[in-house]
Structures are given as C-alpha cells and as structure tokens.
C-alpha cells in the first residue's frame, strides 16, 4: 500500500514539475514576441524587390519601430555570421603556424579595406543569387555589416587561443582530451569573456556602417533598404534636425534593448569562465538570466538542448592536426618539417609576387611614379595621425577600462553608456566640426584628425574592460596581501595581465582608424567642404572621380602601411605577451 502511495506521489510530483510557474507566464510572452518579430522581418525579406521602389523611406517617426526591427535583424544576422567566421578563422590562424603566416596578414589587410569596397564587389553576386527578391539586397547589407564586425572578434579569439595558460593546457592533455574536446572544454570557455566584450564592440561599431549598407548602388541603380541607416541618410540629406533627434532616441532604445536582452545575460553567464580559484566579490547579474533560471517549464524545455551541446562537446572526435607536412623529395640532412616550411614559404612568395605584379600592371595604366611617391607621402601623414590618436586614446581609456572591468557593479551601470557612445555614428558630428573649423579659421589638417578615432577608440576601451574582467581574482588578492600599490601595481600586476587584450584593441582601433580616415579627412556640410592632407582624403576623392587605378593604388598603399605597422609593432608585442605575460 505504501509502495502504491509513493508511486502516486512521484507521478504527481513529475506532473507538477511540468506545469508552468509564475515566472513562465512572464517569460513566455517575451519569447513569443521575439519570435513573432523575427518572423515578420523574415517575411518582409522574401518580398519582391519591386516593393522597395514603391515604399520610399519616410521621415515619419511612426515608421521607426519597423525600421529599427529590420536594422536589428540585419545586425544580429551579421553577428551570427561573424561568430562562425571567428571560431573557424581564428582557430586556424592560432593553431597552424604555416596558415598563420598567410591568415594573419590577410586579416590585417581586410580590416583596412573600406566597407564600401566590399559592397561594390558583393552586391552584384547576392542580387544574382536571389533574383527579384529583397533577400538579395538584404544579404549584401548583412555582408557589409559583417565586414565591420568580424575582424575585431577574430583578433580577440586569436589572441585568447594564443595565451591559454600552459598549466590548463597540460591538464587537458593529461586527461587525453582530443583536439575537439580541448577546443570546447578549455579554449572556447577561456576566450569567452573577451569575445563577448568584443561582440558588444562589434555590434556597436556596426552602426557606423549601417548608413552605407542600407543604401546600395549597382551601376545607375540605387537600392534603399528600410532601416535606421536609410532613415538617417534621408534626414541628413534633407537637413531635418528633428528626424535626426528621433534617430538618436530610437538608437538609444535599441541599444538598451539588446544590452538587456542579449549582452547583459551573456556577460553574467560568462562570469563562470573566469580563471580563478576564489570567487569575485561582485559577480555580474542579469534579470533576464535570473528569470529564465527561475522558470519551471521553459527551464525543462531547455535541458535537452543543453544536454545535446554538452554531449557534442565531450564527443571523442579526433580531428587531423592542422600542421601538415608537404610530401616532397628531401635534400640530405633536411627534416620533413623544415622542408614543408620551405615549400610553404615558396608558395606564398610566388602567389604574393603574382598578385603584386597584377596590381602594379593595372595601376600603372593610369598612374605615374611621381603619383606613387605622392601617395606614399600622404600615407605617412595619415600614419602620423593614427599613431598620435591611438596613443592619446590609450592614455585615456586604459585606466578607465581597468576601473570599469575590476568593478562588475560599475560595469553593469556603464555598459549601456559605453555601448551607446561606441554606436553613436561619428558622421553625425561632421557638420559640427565643419562649422567650428570654418568659423574660427582652424587648420583642417589638425582639427579634422579627431574624427578618425571617434568611432574606433572604443575598441581599446572594450578590450581593456574584457582584460580586466578576465583578470584572476587570485592575483588581485595576492597583490593586496603583498601591499603592491600605485605605479608598481600597474607595472607588475595589471598592465602585464591586460596587455594581450590591449594589443587586440589597439590593432583593431588602428585598422579602423585607417578605414575611418577615408570619410574623416574629407567632410562636408551642404556646400561647405573641408579636406585634410592624407591617404584617406586621396581615396575619397579618387573614388568620387571614379579613377580606378588611383583607387587601387590608394587601397594598396593603405593595406601596405597597415600590414607593416602591425608587423613591426603589434606582432612583436603579441609575441612578448605570449612568451612572458601568460597567466600561468
């Protein structure tokens, strides 16, 4: 009799656990609304492309909710694509010595190529892939936003993989984990805090390129996608300050929304991956994550998905080693690995020489050697601007980033503010600079320079915050116990700990500054136009003139400067941080 009673009680308990609780009734409407909004946005992307011509961008503020939805979905789709690219590309660059010789310089070059350069080559492809449908133009816009997000995230993940503590790596090998298991159980969790903060920066930085990505030109045809960027472009074109105010308000609401619904839960979730044996005093919190954890039915529905992910991460999959050996006849006394390196270097040199020859042959059809020398001088001027501005931004934002990162409670309050400042389109400030420079007769070569770093300085701040957030609490307590304070604390404790993260931020900030120089060294408001001497202004003017040999020359010189700058400064610092400053 007692046995039957126990069975009934267990059955009642199981049934009770399947019933929703009060938190489920709060979470379910939110989830349904998000799914419904995503479905509406996807349905609109499948409409015929002719609907874009019949639905011109209206400056009526009542249209902004729909425009905000379309822009947000594009940025989220680009973020998913960037995350997949980051995991694949960053892993290959960090794990394969031979691949890194090619992939890392390519990444340096890709981040220096203007976003508009990608659009000109990809929009035709996507429109042909989905003929007659809006989704073709949507894919082109998503790809343009992707190019503004992926490089920063990839550099962050690459840096994390190269600085995984040796003791943790040795433990994983001691447990005979396969490459697949070590990747998901050690390397991805270790990189997660820094990657999430760089995802925030990438999402915020994508706003700078939304205007360009939502107005796509193919020959004499211009396709304008509904979105905040298109609305902003129309408002600037009509000099409608009221509409610009509505854009800023809408951006603020959207930034707060994805901060609360996406990034705040991710930061709170990633706190468990901090590398320490003592818990931090103030762990980051998220009301949404707490809400999901308190639900009964939703939580149980998520359990199977979590179980599948855990099983996939623990699957004993043995991947082939990334560092392959080239099978060629070996000279006497030459090891297979050395011969493979020589063969690989030879292939790289041949391909590089072929590309340089092709580019040079095309450029010289419309450019003289005197022009080439002139462009190199302009590149040196822009290089000087970038170095000075990155140095000033570092002095300002490194201490601020450490202050925020070491105080999770403060980070929660300032995180939305930092995201808004990073997302604020710097081109909205161009008219202010033009008016002030003209009114006070200032030198454009000096006073247009801050525009270069307005949108890119936040890469330094966000990466330093990520480094300070990941800094082990054990080390902080050890520094306190040994009474290490002041400059000694910065020099011996904090700066070594955040240096790899700072280098990542500085690389992406400098690359972004070169990109931003194209629009910052030649600005206008109405009929008033100011031009500063520099490579960015040269590329902007030749692009407006449609002089393709000079455009290619400018982009090639910019890519060369970025690559050499990274190779001569940032890569040696990376190597020093990996060899001397790993948190082992």
Rosetta blueprint (number, residue, H / E / L):
1 X L
2 X H
3 X H
4 X H
5 X H
6 X H
7 X H
8 X H
9 X H
10 X H
11 X H
12 X H
13 X H
14 X H
15 X H
16 X H
17 X H
18 X H
19 X L
20 X L
21 X L
22 X H
23 X H
24 X H
25 X H
26 X H
27 X H
28 X H
29 X H
30 X H
31 X H
32 X H
33 X H
34 X H
35 X H
36 X H
37 X H
38 X H
39 X H
40 X H
41 X H
42 X H
43 X H
44 X H
45 X H
46 X L
47 X L
48 X E
49 X L
50 X H
51 X H
52 X H
53 X H
54 X H
55 X L
56 X L
57 X L
58 X L
59 X L
60 X L
61 X H
62 X H
63 X H
64 X H
65 X H
66 X H
67 X H
68 X H
69 X H
70 X H
71 X H
72 X H
73 X H
74 X H
75 X H
76 X H
77 X H
78 X H
79 X H
80 X H
81 X H
82 X H
83 X H
84 X H
85 X H
86 X H
87 X H
88 X H
89 X H
90 X H
91 X H
92 X H
93 X H
94 X H
95 X H
96 X L
97 X H
98 X H
99 X H
100 X H
101 X H
102 X H
103 X H
104 X H
105 X H
106 X H
107 X H
108 X H
109 X H
110 X H
111 X H
112 X H
113 X L
114 X L
115 X H
116 X H
117 X H
118 X H
119 X H
120 X H
121 X H
122 X H
123 X H
124 X H
125 X H
126 X H
127 X H
128 X H
129 X H
130 X L
131 X L
132 X L
133 X E
134 X H
135 X H
136 X H
137 X H
138 X H
139 X H
140 X H
141 X H
142 X H
143 X H
144 X H
145 X H
146 X H
147 X H
148 X H
149 X H
150 X H
151 X H
152 X H
153 X H
154 X H
155 X H
156 X H
157 X H
158 X H
159 X H
160 X H
161 X H
162 X H
163 X L
164 X L
165 X L
166 X H
167 X H
168 X H
169 X H
170 X H
171 X H
172 X H
173 X H
174 X H
175 X L
176 X L
177 X L
178 X L
179 X H
180 X H
181 X H
182 X H
183 X H
184 X H
185 X H
186 X H
187 X H
188 X H
189 X H
190 X H
191 X H
192 X H
193 X H
194 X H
195 X H
196 X H
197 X H
198 X H
199 X H
200 X H
201 X H
202 X H
203 X H
204 X H
205 X H
206 X H
207 X H
208 X H
209 X H
210 X H
211 X H
212 X H
213 X H
214 X L
215 X E
216 X E
217 X E
218 X E
219 X L
220 X L
221 X E
222 X E
223 X E
224 X E
225 X L
226 X L
227 X L
228 X H
229 X H
230 X H
231 X H
232 X H
233 X H
234 X H
235 X H
236 X H
237 X H
238 X L
239 X L
240 X L
241 X H
242 X H
243 X H
244 X H
245 X H
246 X H
247 X H
248 X H
249 X H
250 X H
251 X H
252 X H
253 X H
254 X H
255 X H
256 X H
257 X H
258 X H
259 X H
260 X H
261 X H
262 X H
263 X H
264 X H
265 X H
266 X H
267 X H
268 X H
269 X H
270 X H
271 X H
272 X H
273 X H
274 X L
275 X L
276 X L
277 X L
278 X L
279 X L
280 X L
281 X L
282 X L
283 X L
284 X L
285 X L
286 X L
287 X H
288 X H
289 X H
290 X H
291 X H
292 X H
293 X H
294 X H
295 X L
296 X L
297 X H
298 X H
299 X H
300 X H
301 X H
302 X H
303 X H
304 X H
305 X H
306 X H
307 X H
308 X H
309 X H
310 X H
311 X H
312 X H
313 X H
314 X H
315 X L
316 X L
317 X L
318 X L
319 X L
320 X L
321 X L
322 X L
323 X L
324 X L
325 X L
326 X L
327 X L
328 X L
329 X L
330 X L
331 X L
332 X L
333 X L
334 X L
335 X L
336 X H
337 X H
338 X H
339 X H
340 X H
341 X H
342 X H
343 X H
344 X H
345 X H
346 X H
347 X H
348 X H
349 X H
350 X H
351 X H
352 X H
353 X H
354 X H
355 X H
356 X H
357 X H
358 X H
359 X H
360 X H
361 X H
362 X H
363 X H
364 X L
365 X L
366 X L
367 X L
368 X L
369 X H
370 X H
371 X H
372 X H
373 X H
374 X H
375 X H
376 X H
377 X H
378 X H
379 X H
380 X H
381 X H
382 X H
383 X H
384 X H
385 X H
386 X H
387 X H
388 X H
389 X H
390 X H
391 X H
392 X H
393 X H
394 X H
395 X H
396 X H
397 X H
398 X H
399 X H
400 X H
401 X H
402 X H
403 X H
404 X H
405 X H
406 X L
407 X L
408 X H
409 X H
410 X H
411 X H
412 X H
413 X H
414 X H
415 X H
416 X H
417 X H
418 X H
419 X H
420 X H
421 X H
422 X H
423 X H
424 X L
425 X L
426 X H
427 X H
428 X H
429 X H
430 X H
431 X H
432 X H
433 X H
434 X H
435 X H
436 X H
437 X H
438 X H
439 X H
440 X L
441 X L
442 X L
443 X L
444 X H
445 X H
446 X H
447 X H
448 X L
449 X L
450 X H
451 X H
452 X H
453 X H
454 X H
455 X L
456 X L
457 X H
458 X H
459 X H
460 X H
461 X H
462 X H
463 X H
464 X H
465 X H
466 X H
467 X H
468 X H
469 X H
470 X H
471 X L
472 X L
473 X H
474 X H
475 X H
476 X H
477 X H
478 X H
479 X H
480 X H
481 X H
482 X L
483 X L
484 X L
485 X L
486 X H
487 X H
488 X H
489 X H
490 X H
491 X H
492 X H
493 X H
494 X H
495 X H
496 X H
497 X H
498 X H
499 X H
500 X H
501 X H
502 X H
503 X H
504 X H
505 X H
506 X H
507 X H
508 X H
509 X H
510 X H
511 X H
512 X H
513 X H
514 X H
515 X H
516 X H
517 X H
518 X H
519 X H
520 X H
521 X L
522 X E
523 X E
524 X E
525 X E
526 X L
527 X L
528 X E
529 X E
530 X E
531 X E
532 X L
533 X L
534 X L
535 X H
536 X H
537 X H
538 X H
539 X H
540 X H
541 X H
542 X H
543 X H
544 X H
545 X H
546 X L
547 X L
548 X H
549 X H
550 X H
551 X H
552 X H
553 X H
554 X H
555 X H
556 X H
557 X H
558 X H
559 X H
560 X H
561 X H
562 X H
563 X H
564 X H
565 X H
566 X H
567 X H
568 X H
569 X H
570 X H
571 X H
572 X H
573 X H
574 X H
575 X H
576 X H
577 X H
578 X H
579 X H
580 X H
581 X L
582 X L
583 X L
584 X L
